[in-house]
Amino acid sequence: MKNETIMQYFEWYLPEDASHWKRAAKEAKNLVKDGITKVWFPPAYKGASGIHDVGYGVYDGYDLGEFDQKGTIPTKYGTKEEYIKAVKAMQKAGIEVLGDMVLNHRMGADEKEWVNAVEDQAGNRLEVISGEKQIEAWTKFTYSGRGGKYSDFTWNAVHFDGVDWDDHEKRNGVFLFQNKEWDKEVDGENVNYDYLMGADLDLDHPEVKEELDRFGKWYMDETGIDGFRLDAVKHMNAGFYRDWLRSMKSYMNKNLFAVGEYWSADLSKLKGYLAKTEGEMRLFDVPLHFRFFDISHGNGSYDMGRLFENTLVETDGEHAVTFVDNHDTQPGQALCTFVMDWFKPLAYGIILLQEKGVPCVFYGDYYGIPHDGIESVKHLRELMRIRQSLAYGTEHDYYDHHDVVGFTREGLGKDDGLALLISDGPGGTKEMFVGAAHGGQIYVDALGNCPEEVMVDSDGKGIFRVEGGSISVWISKTAIF
């Protein structure tokens, strides 16, 4: 069975030329060659900023670039027809497509409403700091440009818990609507982190739950996607997503792949959310991303033997999607924690070649980020191909040194398997077991960072080397990738 590899197929600063879906369709066959089995496409629906919207300021989920709304027919990425063609092109090439579901909020309302509300403390959302008063809130979504096609559902204030803007007084705040309460099964940051942005959906309201259920089923029928990337789950009731995903899986009669974004470096929070969703989704391993970030800025001082300490992939690899960077961590974004260039090949070597977790490759690392003059990550494509061809079999870990660490994979046959070494400080050597079946074989560094050859002894062991601040992936000299 092939190793699974996801690609996040976008970065924040893609051209606003409505051509991304067309580019994606043309790239499908190349992605397969590099071992991609799933692509995560950006939000395909109309955002509040029209063609300028990356997609997370969702306005109309039923407008996939089909209607003249927010000043444009196409989204930033193209038209609905082009989106569906891109989905089909990926699937024809053998790649599954994950749709980005942004169900937490709505933005860019068509009309305002007067709503009774109280203001909450920004740092403690359960502390009321004002009496009840009327505010003017952007909460009516009428979608006149769509004219009721696909759905006649319209949103108004009863469907939301609150907003962050009072248009009457022209000021920001955290405003909780009368007779509402913030969702409970959410992150504890700000005491309660239900509210994130825009008009926050009331996930306890029966009409909201029914509409989101209808929308999810419509989206799958209309686009033919194979699974989901779920946005901002730390701000949404775990119980909602448990039930929503079960409904989607039941409707499609298959176990849809789903991965949620719970942005926290605290492993206990991720594990708690996974428990409450009862295994219906996976989560991105945010703690591991922060570990990569810290090591890359550590000037060789980090104890590499602790690389996986308190990470999701170490404690629950079955539910971990590993990554190095994404659209939120790239330069210029609110969560910017961009891993330094020198360490990226090392980080990708780890997530792509180890046994546990499903790795996700970032578009900006694969193609580069022209907006910031950032080039593609060195050795990334070789590592992706090595994963697909050689990264199989029992794993043996060697996280036993402050600087030089790694692992081996025994492989399933004579020519597959590997030995990986990385170092954040001085280079060094390590004797590692690659499997008795490889006794007498010659291993070489597939990345060319170490030029010598290594003879595996009759016990299946070899002494492998890595340069300082580098990565080496040792493979059989006869291996093909």
Protein Blocks (a to p, Z undefined) as FASTA:
>chain_A
ZZddddddbdfklccehpmmmmmmmmmmmmmmnopabdcdddfbdcfklmmlgolacfbl
mlgoiacgehiabdfkbcfklmmmmmmmmmmnopacdddddfkbcehiabdcdddddddd
fklmkbccbdcddddddfbdgklmnnopoiacdcdfklpgbdcbdfklopadddddehia
cdfbbcfehhiakblghjdddfkbmklmmmmmmmmmmmmmmnopabdcdehklmpcfklm
mmmmmmmmmmnopacddddddddfblklmmmmmmmnnopaccddfklmmmmmmmmmnnop
acfklmmgoifklmmmmlpccdfbdfklpghiaklccdcfklmmmmmmmmmmmmghcddd
dfklmnopfknopacdehklmmmmmmmmmmgcjdddddfbfklgcdddebjbfkgccddd
ddfbdcddddddebjklgoiacddfkopambdcdddfkopacddddehiacddddfkbcZ
Z
